[in-house]
Amino acid sequence: MEQFTVRLDGSGRILLPAKVRKQLELQQGSVLIARVDKERLVLETRSRALREVQAYFSKFRPTGGKLLSEELIEERREEARRELED
């Protein structure tokens, strides 16, 4: 992992070196996600943060079965059919 030094300006802004911006394909106006992890500042691109969230939630996806949302929709439709029959 490559390390580099950045400075905070008077407005609290951090300037990322051009090499880093190019490597991450960052342009003017690009949005980064920032979080404090213990005593560390972590910056991520939105796409990286999204991949991490998707990976986390994919653990809860049923294997070989229906998605929970599909089951819920199916149950609601069945309830609506029963109400119409009554």
N, CA, C and O of each residue as an XYZ file, in Angstrom:
344
protein
N       0.852     -1.175      0.000
C       0.000      0.000      0.000
C       0.898      1.238      0.000
O       1.767      1.403      0.855
N       0.662      2.080     -0.964
C       1.453      3.295     -1.082
C       0.961      4.346     -0.091
O      -0.243      4.495      0.115
N       1.879      5.060      0.510
C       1.532      6.125      1.440
C       2.024      7.445      0.882
O       2.994      7.494      0.126
N       1.343      8.511      1.265
C       1.737      9.844      0.842
C       1.312     10.827      1.912
O       0.468     10.511      2.752
N       1.880     11.999      1.890
C       1.584     13.027      2.877
C       0.665     14.068      2.262
O       0.853     14.485      1.119
N      -0.329     14.482      3.032
C      -1.222     15.567      2.610
C      -1.238     16.610      3.720
O      -0.926     16.313      4.873
N      -1.604     17.824      3.360
C      -1.724     18.894      4.351
C      -3.146     19.416      4.353
O      -3.844     19.407      3.340
N      -3.539     19.863      5.506
C      -4.845     20.488      5.682
C      -4.669     21.979      5.463
O      -3.780     22.591      6.055
N      -5.517     22.578      4.609
C      -5.396     24.029      4.424
C      -6.242     24.752      5.470
O      -6.869     24.115      6.317
N      -6.257     26.058      5.409
C      -6.970     26.865      6.396
C      -8.464     26.616      6.446
O      -9.110     26.885      7.459
N      -9.017     26.101      5.353
C     -10.455     25.801      5.302
C     -10.759     24.355      5.659
O     -11.912     23.926      5.607
N      -9.717     23.599      6.025
C      -9.918     22.198      6.391
C      -9.920     21.262      5.199
O     -10.285     20.095      5.341
N      -9.528     21.734      4.038
C      -9.515     20.895      2.837
C      -8.196     20.139      2.727
O      -7.142     20.606      3.159
N      -8.297     18.962      2.137
C      -7.127     18.122      1.884
C      -6.937     18.044      0.374
O      -7.888     17.791     -0.366
N      -5.723     18.260     -0.073
C      -5.420     18.132     -1.495
C      -4.797     16.762     -1.732
O      -3.759     16.427     -1.161
N      -5.449     15.979     -2.586
C      -4.907     14.667     -2.931
C      -3.936     14.826     -4.091
O      -4.219     15.567     -5.032
N      -2.808     14.151     -4.042
C      -1.843     14.243     -5.126
C      -2.453     13.793     -6.460
O      -3.329     12.930     -6.497
N      -1.976     14.390     -7.538
C      -2.498     14.075     -8.877
C      -2.407     12.583     -9.177
O      -3.311     12.020     -9.795
N      -1.328     11.939     -8.748
C      -1.146     10.509     -8.987
C      -2.296      9.698     -8.375
O      -2.786      8.746     -8.983
N      -2.712     10.078     -7.188
C      -3.805      9.382     -6.499
C      -5.127      9.654     -7.208
O      -5.922      8.740     -7.425
N      -5.355     10.911     -7.567
C      -6.601     11.250     -8.270
C      -6.713     10.483     -9.580
O      -7.791     10.009     -9.938
N      -5.608     10.365    -10.287
C      -5.614      9.639    -11.556
C      -5.865      8.151    -11.318
O      -6.660      7.529    -12.023
N      -5.192      7.592    -10.333
C      -5.345      6.164    -10.021
C      -6.785      5.829     -9.663
O      -7.292      4.778    -10.055
N      -7.447      6.713     -8.922
C      -8.830      6.473     -8.504
C      -9.856      7.041     -9.478
O     -11.061      6.957     -9.244
N      -9.362      7.625    -10.579
C     -10.220      8.223    -11.602
C     -11.131      9.296    -11.006
O     -12.318      9.363    -11.323
N     -10.564     10.124    -10.148
C     -11.308     11.215     -9.525
C     -11.200     12.467    -10.377
O     -10.129     12.780    -10.898
N     -12.294     13.172    -10.517
C     -12.342     14.402    -11.285
C     -12.850     15.510    -10.366
O     -13.288     15.245     -9.247
N     -12.790     16.727    -10.836
C     -13.342     17.824    -10.045
C     -14.821     17.533     -9.797
O     -15.560     17.213    -10.729
N     -15.244     17.642     -8.559
C     -16.634     17.361     -8.193
C     -16.889     15.918     -7.788
O     -17.993     15.592     -7.351
N     -15.887     15.040     -7.923
C     -16.070     13.655     -7.483
C     -16.391     13.643     -5.993
O     -15.869     14.452     -5.225
N     -17.251     12.719     -5.600
C     -17.660     12.621     -4.199
C     -16.990     11.411     -3.571
O     -17.024     10.311     -4.123
N     -16.389     11.620     -2.430
C     -15.789     10.537     -1.656
C     -16.581     10.353     -0.372
O     -17.157     11.302      0.160
N     -16.602      9.141      0.112
C     -17.227      8.833      1.394
C     -16.114      8.857      2.443
O     -15.093      8.190      2.280
N     -16.309      9.617      3.507
C     -15.310      9.724      4.571
C     -15.892      9.155      5.860
O     -17.058      9.379      6.185
N     -15.062      8.420      6.581
C     -15.486      7.914      7.888
C     -14.283      7.867      8.807
O     -13.142      7.743      8.362
N     -14.556      7.968     10.088
C     -13.504      7.855     11.088
C     -13.573      6.437     11.638
O     -14.607      6.006     12.148
N     -12.471      5.728     11.529
C     -12.365      4.356     12.007
C     -11.339      4.361     13.133
O     -10.132      4.361     12.891
N     -11.838      4.364     14.368
C     -11.005      4.545     15.556
C     -10.301      5.889     15.434
O     -10.957      6.925     15.533
N      -9.012      5.909     15.227
C      -8.300      7.184     15.106
C      -7.796      7.407     13.680
O      -6.854      8.168     13.462
N      -8.419      6.749     12.728
C      -8.002      6.860     11.326
C      -9.098      7.493     10.495
O     -10.282      7.246     10.724
N      -8.707      8.302      9.540
C      -9.637      8.864      8.569
C      -9.565      7.999      7.320
O      -8.491      7.811      6.749
N     -10.715      7.470      6.896
C     -10.770      6.602      5.728
C     -11.595      7.295      4.659
O     -12.725      7.709      4.915
N     -11.036      7.425      3.460
C     -11.745      7.981      2.309
C     -11.968      6.874      1.299
O     -11.052      6.108      1.002
N     -13.188      6.783      0.766
C     -13.508      5.773     -0.232
C     -14.302      6.415     -1.353
O     -15.006      7.403     -1.144
N     -14.185      5.853     -2.531
C     -15.062      6.278     -3.615
C     -16.450      5.710     -3.340
O     -16.597      4.735     -2.603
N     -17.448      6.319     -3.929
C     -18.812      5.806     -3.738
C     -18.933      4.377     -4.234
O     -19.584      3.552     -3.594
N     -18.310      4.076     -5.371
C     -18.430      2.725     -5.925
C     -17.819      1.693     -4.980
O     -18.360      0.596     -4.834
N     -16.709      2.026     -4.344
C     -16.081      1.107     -3.395
C     -16.991      0.898     -2.180
O     -17.192     -0.234     -1.740
N     -17.536      1.984     -1.644
C     -18.432      1.881     -0.493
C     -19.664      1.046     -0.845
O     -20.125      0.244     -0.033
N     -20.195      1.234     -2.054
C     -21.365      0.475     -2.492
C     -21.038     -1.012     -2.586
O     -21.835     -1.847     -2.159
N     -19.877     -1.348     -3.139
C     -19.478     -2.759     -3.226
C     -19.368     -3.387     -1.839
O     -19.770     -4.535     -1.645
N     -18.830     -2.647     -0.881
C     -18.707     -3.182      0.483
C     -20.075     -3.435      1.103
O     -20.280     -4.456      1.759
N     -21.006     -2.519      0.901
C     -22.357     -2.685      1.449
C     -23.039     -3.875      0.778
O     -23.681     -4.683      1.449
N     -22.903     -3.983     -0.539
C     -23.510     -5.115     -1.244
C     -22.919     -6.439     -0.774
O     -23.651     -7.411     -0.592
N     -21.621     -6.486     -0.579
C     -20.976     -7.719     -0.103
C     -21.491     -8.090      1.284
O     -21.742     -9.261      1.566
N     -21.648     -7.091      2.145
C     -22.146     -7.351      3.499
C     -23.555     -7.940      3.456
O     -23.825     -8.953      4.102
N     -24.454     -7.309      2.695
C     -25.843     -7.756      2.672
C     -26.035     -9.029      1.856
O     -27.032     -9.725      2.047
N     -25.123     -9.352      0.961
C     -25.261    -10.583      0.180
C     -25.186    -11.818      1.075
O     -25.671    -12.885      0.699
N     -24.580    -11.679      2.259
C     -24.513    -12.801      3.195
C     -25.904    -13.200      3.686
O     -26.105    -14.332      4.126
N     -26.854    -12.284      3.614
C     -28.193    -12.554      4.126
C     -29.140    -13.055      3.041
O     -30.300    -13.358      3.318
N     -28.649    -13.143      1.810
C     -29.485    -13.618      0.710
C     -29.661    -15.121      0.844
O     -28.690    -15.846      1.058
N     -30.909    -15.597      0.718
C     -31.118    -17.038      0.807
C     -30.480    -17.739     -0.395
O     -30.512    -17.227     -1.514
N     -29.909    -18.902     -0.153
C     -29.285    -19.643     -1.248
C     -30.303    -20.589     -1.861
O     -30.927    -21.388     -1.163
N     -30.459    -20.490     -3.158
C     -31.344    -21.394     -3.872
C     -32.828    -21.124     -3.685
O     -33.649    -21.718     -4.385
N     -33.188    -20.261     -2.777
C     -34.599    -19.980     -2.537
C     -35.009    -18.643     -3.109
O     -34.279    -18.013     -3.873
N     -36.189    -18.233     -2.719
C     -36.704    -16.948     -3.173
C     -36.121    -15.829     -2.320
O     -35.706    -16.043     -1.181
N     -36.099    -14.652     -2.886
C     -35.728    -13.477     -2.111
C     -36.854    -13.179     -1.133
O     -38.018    -13.465     -1.416
N     -36.516    -12.613      0.005
C     -37.537    -12.288      1.000
C     -38.574    -11.322      0.436
O     -39.757    -11.423      0.760
N     -38.142    -10.398     -0.397
C     -39.079     -9.447     -0.995
C     -40.082    -10.174     -1.886
O     -41.259     -9.814     -1.905
N     -39.636    -11.188     -2.622
C     -40.540    -11.962     -3.480
C     -41.548    -12.738     -2.640
O     -42.723    -12.821     -2.996
N     -41.092    -13.305     -1.527
C     -42.004    -14.021     -0.630
C     -43.056    -13.085     -0.061
O     -44.235    -13.436      0.002
N     -42.635    -11.890      0.354
C     -43.565    -10.919      0.915
C     -44.613    -10.511     -0.115
O     -45.800    -10.449      0.202
N     -44.188    -10.236     -1.336
C     -45.132     -9.850     -2.395
C     -46.118    -10.987     -2.654
O     -47.316    -10.751     -2.812
N     -45.620    -12.201     -2.696
C     -46.482    -13.358     -2.924
C     -47.519    -13.501     -1.798
O     -48.692    -13.766     -2.062
N     -47.082    -13.325     -0.547
C     -48.007    -13.406      0.590
C     -49.073    -12.319      0.509
O     -50.248    -12.585      0.762
N     -48.679    -11.106      0.162
C     -49.649     -9.999      0.072
C     -50.672    -10.254     -1.034
O     -51.856     -9.962     -0.866
N     -50.222    -10.791     -2.148
C     -51.147    -11.090     -3.249
C     -52.135    -12.177     -2.841
O     -53.316    -12.111     -3.178
N     -51.645    -13.172     -2.115
C     -52.521    -14.244     -1.639
C     -53.556    -13.691     -0.662
O     -54.727    -14.064     -0.729
N     -53.142    -12.816      0.237
C     -54.082    -12.184      1.173
C     -55.133    -11.385      0.418
O     -56.315    -11.437      0.756
N     -54.713    -10.651     -0.598
C     -55.661     -9.839     -1.385
C     -56.645    -10.748     -2.107
O     -57.826    -10.410     -2.189
N     -56.212    -11.882     -2.630
C     -57.123    -12.833     -3.315
C     -58.155    -13.384     -2.333
O     -59.335    -13.510     -2.661
N     -57.689    -13.714     -1.106
C     -58.624    -14.241     -0.103
C     -59.664    -13.208      0.293
O     -60.829    -13.547      0.498
N     -59.250    -11.944      0.404
C     -60.191    -10.882      0.756
C     -61.239    -10.685     -0.325
O     -62.403    -10.419     -0.023
N     -60.836    -10.814     -1.578
C     -61.793    -10.673     -2.692
C     -62.798    -11.830     -2.711
O     -63.953    -11.641     -3.093
N     -62.362    -13.028     -2.299
C     -63.233    -14.193     -2.302
C     -64.268    -14.105     -1.176
O     -65.356    -14.666     -1.302
N     -63.955    -13.424     -0.103
C     -64.878    -13.356      1.059
C     -66.036    -12.432      0.798
O     -66.896    -12.262      1.661
